[in-house]
Each structure stands twice: as C-alpha cells, then as structure tokens.
Amino acid sequence: MASFISVRNLRKRYGDFTALKDVSLDVHEGEFLALLGPSGCGKTTLLRSIAGFIDGLQGEILLDGKSMRYLQPNQRPVNTVFQNYALFPHLTVGENVAYGPRRNGQKKAAAAKLADESLATVGMKDFKDRYPSQLSGGQQQRVALARAIANRPKVLLLDEPLGALDLKLRKRMQIELKTLQQSLGMTFIFVTHDQEEALVMADRIAVMEAGEIVQIGTGREIYHNPASRYVADFIGDANLLECREIDGHLVAAGGAVKVERSEADRTAAKAIYLLRPEAIRVSPYESSSDSESLSVAGLIRDVVFVGNSTRLIVNVNDTEFVCQFPSAATGTQYAPGQNVFLTWAKDAGQVLSR
Ligand code: ATP
C-alpha cells in the first residue's frame, strides 16, 4: 500500500535535549495508527510536528506526496483534537461545530449543514442548541470530534482525546471512535499511553521510547513478537526472567527454566526469557513432563481476583511468576502458601536478546 503520510528522519531538539531522534514513519490512507509510549517519549511532539505546531524541525513530512515544510497548521489538510477539547463556552454546540467551516470561507447555511451532518455522525444532533457547560464530559468530547470532522480533514490527529473520561465512558468511546473512523474512511493518528486503548482501536501501533519508534506493527504482531524487553513490558503483562548462560543453555529462575541458546541471541550480553501470564497452566498436581512443555514447582505468594480473571503471584526459587487465567476456568480455590505446579508449552516462551 502506498504511504499517505510519510515522516522522514524527523529530529527535534529542545536545547541539549533531543525529543525526536530521526523518526521515520509511514501511515496508509484510511489507517488508524496509535502512537504509544510512556510519558515524555515524544508522542505529542511527533503528532504536533505533523499538525505543524513545532518549529525548528529537521527532516521531512509528506502528506499525499506533498511536503508540509512551508505550510502553516491551518494550511495543512489535518485537524487536531486535544485532550482538553476547548470548546468555545459562549457558542452553542452547533455554532462551535460550524466555526471551522465558516472560518474556511463557507457560507452560513452551508456551514450549518456541515455542522448538522458532523453532529449527526457523533450522535449529538439533538444537542446543537445547548452550550458546552450543559453537556457531560463524554458529550463535550463528541462535540469536539464533530468540530474536527466538520472541516473534512484528510487526517485527524488525536492527542489522548479520551484521557479526561471515566473508564466506562472511555471504553465506549473507544469503540465509537473506531466505528466513526471506519465509516468516514479518514486517516487517524492517535496518541495514547494506554496499551489496551491502542490494542482496541488501532490498525497498527508505533511504540515509542525516548524519542524513537522502537517497533511498529499490528497489536497481535507486537504482542506476540515484541522487539525488546521494553516493548514486551509495555504491551500486555509479561514475565521477564533474567537469563544466565550455562553450558550453551539459557537458565532462569534458579535453574527451573532451561532453554537452548539459539544463534540469534548468542551475541546478546543479556538475554531475557519472556513468558506471558496467560500462557502458564497452574495446577495443584504435578503434570507428567513431556518434551514439548516445561513444568516447575512453586509456592503461591498472592491471589488477586480481578473479576473475569484471576492472577496468581507464584515464587519459583525466589523468582516471581505472574500467572493469569479466566476466573471461571478452574474450580480450584487457590490460596497464599499453597504449593502449585506451573506448566507451559516450550514454544510459548521466547528469548529476547535486548
Ligand atoms: P506525555 O504522554 O506526558 O504527553 P509525550 O510522550 O507526549 O508525553 P512530549 O510531550 O512529546 O512527550 O515530550 C517529549 C520530551 O520533550 C519530554 O521529555 C518533554 O519534557 C520535552 N519537551 C517537550 N516540549 C518541550 C519544550 N517546549 N521545551 C523543552 N522540552 C520539551
């Protein structure tokens, strides 16, 4: 697929500090891309660079093959939705949404029509005569979205737009926003530090670390094949066991885990054994071992009930394992202090060399 937005070697410095280090990124038309990473990794700087709000950039941003270098924010075919949606308090909902088209030179009637259509898209048409202060947070958020799409931008840039909402509303809006994006066929770039939000909404996720994109791919690709310990830790829960090399094998958890060292990770100074909590089967009974699986004995330290799933913290030779399974999956009641056996398929574990 041809790239619609192309970011080439983008670099931004604030004094001695480099906020973006030669970032390159391709986004396809109609794609929903999430920029994911912890606070301070450069997500907002990258998003605002595309929007045109960042000065002193090195590198190039192309949109549909056209350089954005000399275009002011309002000349770019993009629109931005910020976390604090900043609706005009003295304008009604309808006037807020019609504001952009009016400023872009639309006649009053045409702007009102665009506003109506945009409000209908986000399910807020009946609220057009209210003022922002008469709306809930979620409703204001939808109006902010309607305002952004009223200009029919080719690209919508969203900076943690659901950050101010409570969890339940946030989850509902995630689905609504995804549906809206698909029905409009617009390209969305969405900033979040919430890995679950990125997994739920995005076609692809770009994981950022300290001013760089360290991995980009679908949620599934990144979850199942993280490029590094950092990515594995950031997306989903992970057991990350430090390995030592003994006689050509990688050994972790005091010898309980032993895997062959492959060519690929031979060069790494430090190897990590990654095992997802849900890949571990827990049982009070020792299972007969076979060549396809690994089994270790441990002692339950903690049992955490999280509604639909249950998490066990199990000590294996002083190394902590987190195991997770659906609460309904087992009739066994586990308790701290209990001896258990952890079993997993050998191919469920993977060695990360960085
Ligand atoms: P958050 O999730 O907290 O918004 P972020 O990943 O979006 O974080 P940015 O806002 O892009 O991070 O900031 C990246 C880095 O650049 C941070 O370390 C920040 O302190 C620094 N930074 C951002 N703006 C400036 C500025 N105007 N002057 C100096 N440093 C800045």
Boltz pocket constraint, residues with backbone or C-beta under 6 A from the ligand:
constraints:
  - pocket:
      binder: B
      contacts: [[A, 14], [A, 17], [A, 19], [A, 37], [A, 38], [A, 39], [A, 40], [A, 41], [A, 42], [A, 43], [A, 44], [A, 45], [A, 46], [A, 193]]
      max_distance: 6.0
